[in-house]
Amino acid sequence: MSSRRSRSRQSGGSSRITEDQMADLVSKLQQLVPELRSRRSDKVSASKVLQETCNYIRNLHREVDDLSDRLSELLASTDTDSAQAAIIRSLLM
């Protein structure tokens, strides 16, 4: 017996996702990722959807890091007692 089958039996098998549920989840992901949203009418493989979703999340992380760095730089160049500095600090928290 394969290890995948034995693991699913050990976990009770109740948490298994059906093919229809998986297709629905992939479809929902496809709607969330801008790169894939424009291709809604085209048939996109689940692996492509997952790959593009991972790329999208990585890009979002990079954007958050860049914005955080920019806010930190702005805070460093602002009077620390100003209202603007308080707003920037609240954005960084």
Secondary structure, DSSP 4 states (H G I P E B T S, - for coil): --HHHHHHHHTTSTTPPPHHHHHHHHHHHHHHSHHHHTTTTS---HHHHHHHHHHHHHHHHHHHHHHHHHHHHHHHTS-TTSHHHHHHHHHH-
